[in-house]
């Protein structure tokens, strides 16, 4: 019988990711720079919002990233809770601060865009409020992990809180359809033709790809740090540290 | 190619803050990784 849980081990990830994170960060940064450059200087000016719409090239990738990360860590929470897969808990711990960071960027840039467009930094609109709730769930997971250290009960608690918070994801996504919100409806949906022009769409997609690769690279460093802290007694960590120590002499 | 010429303050503010947050988090993550590696090497030896 194949124990598939063994296939996704911290050991394999630690060995595999050693040289990979810098590649992700460098390629991600280049693509992100190109996407933002195209969004700022090549994409045409919007007839209604004029140049203020260019904030979208950071706001949308950050908001989509914040939601995608929460969806990902919710799956990891299920894996961690049911099958006790250690790597799933490592992913959850590493990605929660990154998701919180992206959701914060989405809320901050949204507020900056809202001031000239809506005349206010903040409204208690369904989309904005549900995004704020998402950020609070992220902060809850981070705080819970911090106060309970790296114990098994911390893993359980964080996984449970993550799963409870996943209820907010469809609310964030469909809030613009369910309620009459000030926030505009989605312009890009996986199963529908985008409602924005291609000249504005490609820099947006480039920015999304660049930010995703960059975040994956940073998350690899975070995951490696957590593995180093938690599994110091494992032979593969000891071997790696010995090798590292010898090469630094 | 034409640089944005209106709402410049809001554009600069949003991109500036976002880049700052991304940079700070990345540098902090890298420094923590380096520090942890060093600590664990010392612990092992």
Interface residues (C-beta under 8 A of the other chain):
Chain A: X25 X36 X40 X41 X42 X45 X50 X51 X52 X54 X55 X58 X59 X62 X97 X98 X101 X104 X105 X108 X109 X112 X113 X115 X116 X214 X218 X221 X222 X224 X225 X228 X229 X232 X237 X238 X241 X242 X244 X245 X248
Chain B: X1 X2 X3 X4 X5 X6 X7 X8 X10 X11 X13 X14 X15 X17 X18 X21 X22 X25 X26 X29 X30 X32 X33 X36 X37 X40 X41 X43 X44 X45
